[in-house]
Amino acid sequence: MKKIFKFKLMDRHKRILALIKENKFRLLFAMAFMLLVGASTGAVAFMIKPILDDIFFNQDQRMLKLIPIAVIIIYLIRGAAEYGHSYLMNYVGQNVIKKLRDELYANISDLPLSFFYREKTGRLMSRVTNDVSIVKGMVSTAVTGALRDCFTIVSLTFVIFYRDWQLASYALVILPVAFYPVYLFGQRVRKVSTGCQECIADLNSFLHETFSGNKIVKAFGMENYEKKRFYDKTQSLFKIEMSQVVAKSLSSPVMEILGGLGIGFIVWYGGHRVISGTSTAGTFFSFMAGVLMLYEPVKKLAKLNNNIQEGMAAADRIFDIIEYESDIKEEKNPVHMTRGPHTVRFENVYFRYEDDWILRDINLRVNSGEIIALVGMSGGGKTSLVNLIPRFYDATEGTISIDGIDIRKLSIASLRDQIAIVTQEPILFNDTIRNNIAYGNRNATGKDIFQAAKAAYAYDFVMNFPKGFDTTLGELGSRLSGGEKQRICIARALLKDAPVLILDEATSALDTESEMLVQKALENLMKGRTTFVIAHRLSTIAYANRIIVLVNGKIVEEGQPHELMQTQGEYYKLVQMQFKK
């Protein structure tokens, strides 16, 4: 039995308690109010004896005046205390959840790219919204109810022992027996709740994918297929939720049955004492009312236990993310790099992602202001190479340095402050054009934003909108064409004015007209910067000082275009593949 009831408070649960304790003064006042609620419940049971014996049986006129006033005062105190504890505990609960949600989002934001590639967006969204809301229910509702009901139980226990300690002893024998199935059902609820929350997270992920990819769903006529998949997922969720309902629903009937046995015994034994004259009717009914009122909070505790178990399961899922440690570590006293021209060097760099070697023996020096183009077939390691520079990943072996300083010795913030990135897929936010351009430089003036937009060839089309730079772009910049999105991204990179620039196939998804405008904008962006260009279309890298050819994660050729064409190696093959008729 001792083993069954053994419970160990984990560090993550202690962290929730620590957040609750930050509101200790509100908690103290809330507990005082809950104590009043419990005491008032006991007082109501206590008043039944004088009501019956003094008013109805003895017909005492003085008590007829005093007792109703006392009852009114008790309920006034009870009502005020109910409001006070409800407000304060909900404040504490909401405050704890806000901090928990903030900490969760902050930790997710700091995790490396590898984490986001492994985790589905919908699942992470479910952690921040659904799981945190369940914990909120545990903190602000279940804990409140548990404390209130515990105080009520203590108050009523005092009353029934005061009225008849022998009968009270018999009545309370059944309580430990009643709590055993409550504990077992609670463990079952917690286990099933974890599965239910996982199922909801999977459903959120599915919804995110199908809603964002709805254009493809319609284009391929896959609506019925996706509906079938959705129905299957909701059916799985239904089955898990029904298992949860069974576990929750059984606890109350068990309490009812056990409570009925106890009350039946009390009626028999207490009635026998009244008939025999060893107790009064007032004492018995006061005692009976106390017992009936006592079993009610006990039954509530059984239901609240289910809520607490659900909350604990949700808390485990939340802390799985909060406690997830990033593999991108920063030194305790990192070097803070200042803005200026930079030379980037790769020395014997190897990179492995999971079980696959992506890069092998990379040795490369890129001088300040130099433009290099990285070319090669898909999967050759081009994007992986540039992702190592801002430490989206860390090299498995070897060293990457900027101006002779190992980037692992630099503060991550100052390192990434030196780098601007324009990717193949333009990423914009559902905010104004002004704020999207100023995303990397929040202190930029309106004049700076206008100049960046002009240099990116975006100013004219922006001013064609009725609200100009105050136009909201919609989700992922849905109001703009592909070329317009990319020029806003280039304006954003221009305004950041970082000395190192990474262009990851920035024009590969554009039509010819858009590509020409974007190419002009990129030429403005690359001036004076150390630039890494990943190019799919070889016609767009004529301005490169050097071309680096990667094959299967290794640099196989390096030089200027005309030099590489003469050797007729890998670069020559790429050119022939793209330009042959």
Buried (B, 14 or more C-beta within 10 A) or exposed (E): EEEEEEEEEEEBBEBBEEBBEEBEEBBEBBBEBBBBBBBBBBBBBBBBBBBBBBBEEEEBEEBEEBBEEBBEEBEEBBEBBBEBBBBBBBBBBEBBBEEBBEBBBEBBEEBBEBBEEEBBEBBBBBBBEBBBEBBBBBBBBBBBBBBBBBBBBBBBBBBBBBBBEEBBEBBBEBBEEBBBBBBBBBEBBBBBBBBBBBBBBBBBBBBBBBEEEEEEBEEEEBEEEBEEEBEEBBEBBEEBBEBBEEBBEBBBEBBEEBBEEBBEBBEEBBBEBBEEEEBBBBBBBBBBBBBBBBBBBBBBBBBBBBBBBBBBBBBBBBBEBBEBEEEBEBEEEBBEBEEEEBBBBBBEBBBBEEEEBBBBEBEBEBBBBBBBBBBBBEEBBBBBBBBBBBBBBBBBEBEBBBEEEEBBBBBBEBBBBBBBBBBBBBBBBEBBBBBBBBBBBEEBEEEBBBBBBBBBBBBEBBEEBEEBBEBBBEEBBEBBEBBBBBBBBBBBBBBBBBBBBBBBBBBBBBEEEBBBBBBBBBEBBBEEBBBBBBBBBBEBBEEBEBBBBBBBBBBBBBBEBEEBBEEEBBBBEBBEEEEEE
